[in-house]
Amino acid sequence: MNSKKTSGENRGTLVKSDNRFPVVGIGASAGGLDAFKSLLKAIPTDSGMAYILVQHLSPDHESMLPEILKKSTDIPVQIISDEVDIEPDHIYVMPSNKTMVAKGGALLLTPRTKSSKREYRLPIDLFFKSLAEAYREQAIGVILSGTASDGTMGLTAINNSGGITIAQDPDSAAYPAMPKSAIDAGVVHFTLSPDKISAKLLKLTGFFSYPHKQSEELSPDDEETYTQIISLLRDQKETNFTYYKQSTIRRRILRRMAINKIESTTDYFDYLEDNKNEQELLYQDLLIPVTSFFRNPKSFDKLQKEFLPRIYENKPEGKTIRVWVAGCSTGQEAYSMAICFKEFLDELYSTGVHKRVQLFATDLSEPAIHTARQGIYTESEITNLSEKQLTEHFTKVKDG
């Protein structure tokens, strides 16, 4: 299927791809070259997947990675130009001194400068997040050897969008910090050595080749089994997914089947019925905790400039302004709302008129609420915040 072409004029907005083949994003830093070579060596030339390599590179030296990798694989390897369409059975390498995003069915490059925002200094996270948006359940994220935590938030985005996430076994990594960070965040489906990652990718092709049929095209047995799974979750988790988008539910169930190496929906239902832990994992998968600080900047700007003044003016003196953030996930939206109110009220306090604001935040996911209560976020999670907001509202902890 042809991909959507995109122009440089609208690179700021992510676009979903029409492509229906898996795209594997592979991120690495220090010690990643040997892992790259080991992984790609076992990939056949007709896997039906595209592979995109993102590595921390010195901005002052041209990458020799394409030439090195060509000696380890027969799959076509190319360094990415300004804009290139993604095709299956190709390996794409990000050049040095650039950042990259997936948009539609293409890869787009942006020059990397010293003044680039924090997110551009985390190239793996930046690319993986765009891959999740563009390819959703067709996205696979792989984190290999490297220092620090780049890639963790990117794998989180891929996981939340319905894709598959893989990390190199830290014991096999020259520098285990990057894969360990992702594993500790609880967003990795498979932890494997590089030579075994390729075999896992090939086994997952059945999951990605699922035709995403509409309900009327399902067999009666499959239709009944999906209904039974939803009923089981309603009974066990007290949440009714009956009116949720059914295609999304099925894709999430199919992903859990792939992760558990179960091929039929009836076998998965039997497994789910007897396994409380799997019930919890599927339940959390269906809640889809996609969030970030000031996730839609235009909406927050409109809120602060147009709606907060009206709310403030209509609330009588001495009365509390109460705000409820429903579905707050891991807390970023709630804290963004609090910051938004604080910045608005700070401009009014010089008038001597004070009004109290009370903010409530709730979510169905207990793990998400636990994270929200802690209020601790990694560097890659705060990329949408200004330096002023970070200074006023955040304290850097000892481990960074």
Solvent accessible surface area in square Angstrom, and as a share of the most:
residue,aa,sasa,rsa
1,M,167,0.75
2,N,138,0.71
3,S,23,0.15
4,K,82,0.35
5,K,137,0.58
6,T,16,0.09
7,S,56,0.36
8,G,44,0.42
9,E,169,0.76
10,N,70,0.36
11,R,61,0.22
12,G,83,0.80
13,T,91,0.53
14,L,68,0.34
15,V,38,0.22
16,K,98,0.42
17,S,17,0.11
18,D,60,0.31
19,N,4,0.02
20,R,140,0.51
21,F,29,0.12
22,P,13,0.08
23,V,0,0.00
24,V,0,0.00
25,G,0,0.00
26,I,0,0.00
27,G,0,0.00
28,A,0,0.00
29,S,12,0.07
30,A,38,0.30
31,G,35,0.34
32,G,0,0.00
33,L,58,0.29
34,D,103,0.53
35,A,6,0.05
36,F,1,0.00
37,K,62,0.26
38,S,38,0.25
39,L,1,0.00
40,L,0,0.00
41,K,140,0.59
42,A,57,0.44
43,I,10,0.05
44,P,52,0.33
45,T,72,0.42
46,D,112,0.58
47,S,16,0.10
48,G,29,0.28
49,M,0,0.00
50,A,0,0.00
51,Y,0,0.00
52,I,0,0.00
53,L,1,0.00
54,V,0,0.00
55,Q,25,0.11
56,H,64,0.29
57,L,46,0.23
58,S,53,0.34
59,P,77,0.48
60,D,120,0.62
61,H,132,0.59
62,E,146,0.65
63,S,11,0.07
64,M,115,0.51
65,L,10,0.05
66,P,6,0.04
67,E,86,0.39
68,I,58,0.29
69,L,0,0.00
70,K,109,0.46
71,K,180,0.76
72,S,20,0.13
73,T,16,0.09
74,D,128,0.66
75,I,4,0.02
76,P,72,0.45
77,V,11,0.07
78,Q,67,0.30
79,I,69,0.35
80,I,6,0.03
81,S,65,0.42
82,D,86,0.45
83,E,49,0.22
84,V,24,0.14
85,D,50,0.26
86,I,5,0.02
87,E,87,0.39
88,P,51,0.32
89,D,34,0.18
90,H,46,0.20
91,I,0,0.00
92,Y,2,0.01
93,V,1,0.01
94,M,6,0.03
95,P,20,0.13
96,S,18,0.12
97,N,66,0.34
98,K,66,0.28
99,T,2,0.01
100,M,2,0.01
101,V,26,0.15
102,A,0,0.00
103,K,0,0.00
104,G,0,0.00
105,G,0,0.00
106,A,0,0.00
107,L,0,0.00
108,L,1,0.01
109,L,9,0.04
110,T,58,0.33
111,P,88,0.55
112,R,68,0.25
113,T,77,0.45
114,K,207,0.88
115,S,104,0.67
116,S,16,0.10
117,K,116,0.49
118,R,29,0.11
119,E,35,0.16
120,Y,62,0.23
121,R,115,0.42
122,L,24,0.12
123,P,2,0.01
124,I,0,0.00
125,D,3,0.02
126,L,20,0.10
127,F,0,0.00
128,F,0,0.00
129,K,66,0.28
130,S,2,0.01
131,L,0,0.00
132,A,4,0.03
133,E,59,0.27
134,A,3,0.02
135,Y,7,0.03
136,R,78,0.29
137,E,12,0.05
138,Q,5,0.02
139,A,0,0.00
140,I,0,0.00
141,G,0,0.00
142,V,0,0.00
143,I,1,0.00
144,L,0,0.00
145,S,1,0.00
146,G,0,0.00
147,T,64,0.37
148,A,72,0.56
149,S,35,0.22
150,D,3,0.01
151,G,0,0.00
152,T,8,0.05
153,M,27,0.12
154,G,0,0.00
155,L,0,0.00
156,T,27,0.16
157,A,26,0.20
158,I,0,0.00
159,N,26,0.13
160,N,13,0.07
161,S,10,0.06
162,G,3,0.03
163,G,0,0.00
164,I,0,0.00
165,T,0,0.00
166,I,0,0.00
167,A,0,0.00
168,Q,4,0.02
169,D,46,0.24
170,P,30,0.19
171,D,137,0.71
172,S,52,0.33
173,A,14,0.11
174,A,73,0.56
175,Y,104,0.39
176,P,58,0.37
177,A,42,0.33
178,M,1,0.01
179,P,0,0.00
180,K,103,0.44
181,S,28,0.18
182,A,0,0.00
183,I,55,0.28
184,D,100,0.52
185,A,54,0.42
186,G,65,0.63
187,V,15,0.09
188,V,29,0.17
189,H,37,0.17
190,F,22,0.09
191,T,60,0.35
192,L,39,0.19
193,S,25,0.16
194,P,12,0.08
195,D,80,0.41
196,K,122,0.51
197,I,0,0.00
198,S,1,0.01
199,A,50,0.39
200,K,22,0.09
201,L,0,0.00
202,L,56,0.28
203,K,154,0.65
204,L,6,0.03
205,T,47,0.28
206,G,51,0.49
207,F,22,0.09
208,F,10,0.04
209,S,84,0.54
210,Y,43,0.16
211,P,86,0.54
212,H,36,0.16
213,K,84,0.36
214,Q,102,0.45
215,S,47,0.30
216,E,143,0.64
217,E,106,0.47
218,L,21,0.11
219,S,53,0.34
220,P,114,0.71
221,D,96,0.50
222,D,44,0.23
223,E,61,0.27
224,E,101,0.45
225,T,3,0.02
226,Y,7,0.03
227,T,74,0.43
228,Q,69,0.31
229,I,1,0.00
230,I,12,0.06
231,S,32,0.21
232,L,21,0.10
233,L,0,0.00
234,R,95,0.35
235,D,101,0.52
236,Q,81,0.36
237,K,58,0.24
238,E,157,0.70
239,T,18,0.10
240,N,80,0.41
241,F,8,0.04
242,T,57,0.33
243,Y,197,0.75
244,Y,84,0.32
245,K,136,0.57
246,Q,52,0.23
247,S,21,0.14
248,T,18,0.11
249,I,1,0.01
250,R,10,0.04
251,R,46,0.17
252,R,8,0.03
253,I,0,0.00
254,L,23,0.12
255,R,0,0.00
256,R,19,0.07
257,M,8,0.04
258,A,23,0.18
259,I,25,0.13
260,N,40,0.20
261,K,151,0.64
262,I,30,0.15
263,E,171,0.77
264,S,43,0.28
265,T,11,0.07
266,T,69,0.40
267,D,82,0.43
268,Y,0,0.00
269,F,30,0.13
270,D,78,0.40
271,Y,77,0.29
272,L,0,0.00
273,E,88,0.39
274,D,127,0.66
275,N,39,0.20
276,K,136,0.58
277,N,101,0.52
278,E,2,0.01
279,Q,5,0.02
280,E,53,0.24
281,L,73,0.36
282,L,0,0.00
283,Y,13,0.05
284,Q,37,0.17
285,D,15,0.08
286,L,1,0.01
287,L,38,0.19
288,I,35,0.18
289,P,48,0.30
290,V,58,0.33
291,T,30,0.17
292,S,35,0.23
293,F,0,0.00
294,F,23,0.09
295,R,144,0.53
296,N,81,0.42
297,P,87,0.55
298,K,171,0.73
299,S,58,0.38
300,F,25,0.10
301,D,66,0.34
302,K,99,0.42
303,L,37,0.18
304,Q,46,0.20
305,K,140,0.59
306,E,71,0.32
307,F,81,0.34
308,L,1,0.01
309,P,37,0.23
310,R,133,0.48
311,I,73,0.37
312,Y,23,0.09
313,E,133,0.60
314,N,122,0.63
315,K,59,0.25
316,P,82,0.51
317,E,118,0.53
318,G,73,0.70
319,K,119,0.50
320,T,22,0.13
321,I,6,0.03
322,R,159,0.58
323,V,22,0.13
324,W,170,0.60
325,V,6,0.03
326,A,66,0.51
327,G,48,0.46
328,C,2,0.01
329,S,8,0.05
330,T,32,0.18
331,G,0,0.00
332,Q,5,0.02
333,E,70,0.31
334,A,7,0.05
335,Y,81,0.31
336,S,0,0.00
337,M,30,0.13
338,A,44,0.34
339,I,8,0.04
340,C,2,0.01
341,F,9,0.04
342,K,92,0.39
343,E,46,0.21
344,F,20,0.08
345,L,11,0.06
346,D,65,0.34
347,E,135,0.60
348,L,47,0.23
349,Y,82,0.31
350,S,105,0.68
351,T,92,0.53
352,G,59,0.57
353,V,61,0.35
354,H,109,0.49
355,K,20,0.09
356,R,152,0.55
357,V,43,0.25
358,Q,55,0.25
359,L,55,0.28
360,F,95,0.40
361,A,39,0.31
362,T,64,0.37
363,D,39,0.20
364,L,115,0.57
365,S,5,0.03
366,E,112,0.50
367,P,72,0.45
368,A,7,0.05
369,I,19,0.10
370,H,105,0.47
371,T,45,0.26
372,A,10,0.08
373,R,174,0.64
374,Q,103,0.46
375,G,30,0.28
376,I,104,0.53
377,Y,29,0.11
378,T,55,0.32
379,E,88,0.40
380,S,3,0.02
381,E,33,0.15
382,I,25,0.13
383,T,17,0.10
384,N,71,0.36
385,L,7,0.03
386,S,54,0.35
387,E,113,0.51
388,K,133,0.56
389,Q,25,0.11
390,L,25,0.13
391,T,113,0.66
392,E,89,0.40
393,H,64,0.29
394,F,59,0.25
395,T,122,0.71
396,K,170,0.72
397,V,69,0.40
398,K,215,0.91
399,D,134,0.70
400,G,51,0.49
